[in-house]
């Protein structure tokens, strides 16, 4: 087996080792002296199968745990690929410290929006900034203007729109082209 996870590889090897050792020990302890006047050995099949079955079951349990760990590692890799994240953003499996600046938080606009805010919106915005701009999102502020967000990334404010009518993609807009949003943002920041 070609395991990518070290723990899975170690558990697999221990499981195989346990089964091999169980086979050897089954022969050693299952062989009994049955000779009265001469030394004559025979295998006691009951003892042999008892010892070997115990080792086989224990080894298979360890191999099963190794498979579970390997499948979880593969699932994590696929999830990271689909989100476009590296080990540092996803939660490194190699016990290194992650330097991600924290999860982007959605700032509550105190009920001032009258359009549906979907959970995927924040994920799309986060993915857009990480893939396109190589930046982390610090804050996401939903504006009262439909599907428009103020995103603070890298200490800079960005105006983002989710194009729900056509492509359902993240579009970056120029904040200066939307003075009403800029005015709302200034008033919102003063109210915080």
KEMAR-602819 format. One line per 4 residues: number of its first residue (from 1); for each residue x, y, z of C-alpha. Coordinates in steps of 0.02 Angstrom, whole numbers, m for minus. Example, Ala and Ser with C-alpha at 12.3 -4.5 7.8 and 13.67 -1.06 7.14 Angstrom:
<sites>
1	615/m225/390 ~ 684/m53/357
</sites>
This chain:
<sites>
1	0/0/0 ~ 59/175/m42 ~ 4/277/108 ~ 30/466/109
5	m2/483/295 ~ 140/428/410 ~ 25/368/549 ~ m75/262/427
9	86/187/358 ~ 149/146/533 ~ m17/67/585 ~ m20/m36/425
13	156/m102/456 ~ 118/m140/639 ~ m40/m234/584 ~ 58/m339/458
17	195/m368/589 ~ 65/m424/716 ~ m8/m551/594 ~ 163/m620/547
21	217/m628/730 ~ 52/m713/771 ~ 84/m846/640 ~ 259/m880/708
25	201/m880/889 ~ 55/m994/844 ~ 178/m1123/777 ~ 294/m1102/928
29	161/m1116/1062 ~ 48/m1233/964 ~ 184/m1364/948 ~ 180/m1484/1095
33	289/m1631/1145 ~ 185/m1791/1133 ~ 324/m1918/1150 ~ 336/m2022/1308
37	506/m2101/1285 ~ 569/m1998/1139 ~ 548/m1818/1092 ~ 409/m1803/965
41	320/m1642/921 ~ 149/m1615/848 ~ 48/m1460/814 ~ m100/m1435/926
45	m216/m1358/798 ~ m335/m1286/928 ~ m198/m1184/1012 ~ m125/m1139/842
49	m289/m1070/774 ~ m329/m981/937 ~ m164/m886/938 ~ m162/m854/751
53	m345/m797/745 ~ m313/m676/889 ~ m161/m601/803 ~ m250/m596/635
57	m402/m503/704 ~ m290/m380/799 ~ m185/m349/644 ~ m337/m323/534
61	m407/m197/658 ~ m245/m98/647 ~ m246/m108/457 ~ m428/m49/460
65	m380/102/565 ~ m238/137/444 ~ m362/135/299 ~ m481/252/390
69	m340/375/424 ~ m281/365/243 ~ m457/394/175 ~ m477/545/290
73	m312/613/227 ~ m369/591/46 ~ m535/676/86 ~ m443/823/164
77	m330/836/10 ~ m481/838/m107 ~ m567/969/m1 ~ m412/1077/0
81	m398/1062/m189 ~ m580/1107/m216 ~ m563/1260/m104 ~ m392/1304/m173
85	m312/1309/m1 ~ m141/1256/55 ~ m99/1165/217 ~ m76/1330/308
89	m251/1393/270 ~ m339/1225/289 ~ m261/1173/454 ~ m95/1090/425
93	m83/904/454 ~ 104/913/484 ~ 84/996/655 ~ 148/1165/595
97	74/1325/657 ~ m48/1406/539 ~ m17/1589/502 ~ m191/1624/437
101	m258/1786/506 ~ m419/1704/566 ~ m586/1666/490 ~ m667/1807/394
105	m809/1875/495 ~ m972/1937/427 ~ m1019/2100/511 ~ m1201/2113/559
109	m1278/2265/479 ~ m1409/2269/617 ~ m1553/2211/506 ~ m1527/2346/376
113	m1520/2229/227 ~ m1681/2173/143 ~ m1609/2041/25 ~ m1567/1860/59
117	m1392/1832/123 ~ m1335/1657/77 ~ m1203/1559/171 ~ m1109/1527/8
121	m1083/1713/m16 ~ m948/1727/116 ~ m862/1570/51 ~ m864/1636/m128
125	m791/1801/m73 ~ m657/1716/31 ~ m611/1601/m115 ~ m605/1747/m237
129	m484/1846/m130 ~ m373/1699/m94 ~ m365/1634/m274 ~ m364/1797/m370
133	m278/1919/m252 ~ m181/1803/m137 ~ m250/1896/14 ~ m343/1848/170
137	m513/1922/206 ~ m523/2009/374 ~ m704/2067/370 ~ m856/2056/258
141	m991/2188/279 ~ m1157/2161/192 ~ m1223/2326/128 ~ m1407/2373/110
145	m1379/2374/m78 ~ m1428/2205/m152 ~ m1286/2079/m163 ~ m1151/2208/m129
149	m1022/2183/8 ~ m881/2285/78 ~ m733/2169/101 ~ m583/2220/205
153	m431/2124/148 ~ m252/2177/175 ~ m309/2337/265 ~ m398/2395/107
157	m584/2410/73 ~ m653/2324/m82 ~ m829/2334/m152 ~ m887/2161/m207
161	m1048/2108/m292 ~ m1116/1931/m308 ~ m1190/1923/m483 ~ m1343/1819/m444
165	m1439/1867/m601 ~ m1318/1791/m727 ~ m1159/1701/m675 ~ m1171/1692/m486
169	m989/1744/m481 ~ m896/1870/m374 ~ m868/2037/m462 ~ m755/2173/m396
173	m823/2349/m418 ~ m738/2516/m398 ~ m795/2594/m234 ~ m777/2769/m308
177	m907/2728/m443 ~ m1037/2697/m306 ~ m1038/2853/m196 ~ m1199/2797/m109
181	m1110/2640/m46 ~ m959/2743/9 ~ m1073/2863/103 ~ m1165/2718/185
185	m998/2639/235 ~ m937/2801/313 ~ m1098/2816/413 ~ m1091/2633/461
189	m913/2645/525 ~ m958/2797/630 ~ m1101/2696/708 ~ m985/2554/761
</sites>
